[in-house]
Amino acid sequence: MRSAIHHTFGDPAQVLVAADSPMPEPGPGEVRIRMQLAPIHNHDLWTIRGQYGYKPTLPAIGGSEGLGVIDALGADVEGLAVGQRVAAASGRGTWAEYFVASARMVIPMPDAIADETAAQLIAMPLSALMLLEFLQVPRGGWIVQNAANGAVGKTLAMLAAARGIRVLSLVRRDAGVGEMAALGVDNVISTAAPDWREAAKALLGDGLAGVAVDSVGGQASADLMALLGENGVLVSFGAMSGEPMQVPSGDMIFKHATVKGFWGSKVSREMSVADKRRLVGELIQRALAGELKLPVDTVFDLAHAAQAAAASMQPGRSGKVMLRA
């Protein structure tokens, strides 16, 4: 079968190559899926670099989420059938014509949800929804987040709004404000503006934000801490800058602030099956109702995975970059 693999860790645009790979066989509790669309996530790229929390055995096929049709069932699989259109996340090797996934992570997709949405409906939106529950912000409360025009940031803003929670979204480019507005997301401020800090505090009001989500690190962490109110919580979600978080001790001390980490994979592993089904059900309903929009920028053929990875790393994308088998 065709696949996108890497024999070494490094820059995805350099180390990804198209190659033939053996057809995988589903084991007990697994299904094999004929891939139709597979998204490129930031964590996929970090995995290829060898800098993520999971390090695959080389050579490795890239990808962790995909949409397709069930092609074969392993032993002891119930509730799924060959020919079903499904999405699967938290997997391995989805950038191939066929991939194997645990039946527990396979979600049948309603026909009313378009392929481009269904292919990216689980991994990042589920992380955003798990993060939203982790934050425990009450209705009417404020969350402030940076890197807000990334996949999780956009989704978090939309899901929070649907739950009656206010979000101040920080983007690094002025054009990002319009991109978010096109998705129906408001309360967006560009940090390229010289007075953005004053504008952010004016929008939040005297109490400032109860929670801040940091996906950047470095000085951006300190900027978020400055927007937290008393007993606020700063959550480290990512480190796009590659720099350690800068957290002023004065803000930590005088605000009684707390810093926490959040890794969706760990939270997902520890979550009950019932809770996971509830959250996935909410994602499907939000997508069907038009409350959750997941745009696509470009779709590349599987043979051009290296070019797709390079495109995914470019700023200013209008949506997710995907691979088609």
Buried (B, 14 or more C-beta within 10 A) or exposed (E): BBBBBBEEBEBBBEBBBBBEBEEBEBEEBBBBBBBBBBBBBBBBBBBBBBEBEEEBEEEBBBBBBBBBEBBBBBEEBEEBEEEBBBBBBBBBBBBBBBBBBBBEBBBBBEEEBEBBBBBBBBBBBBBBBBBBBBBEBEEEBBBBBBBBBBBBBBBBBBBBBBBEBBBBBBBBBEBBBEBBEEBEBEBBBBBEEEEBBEEBBEBBEEEBBBBBBBBBBBEBBBBBBBBBBEEBBBBBBBBBBEEEBEBBEEBBEEBEBEBEEBBBBEBBEEBEEEEBEEBBEBBBEBBEEEBBBBBBBBBBEBBBBBBBBBBBBEEEBEBBBBBBB
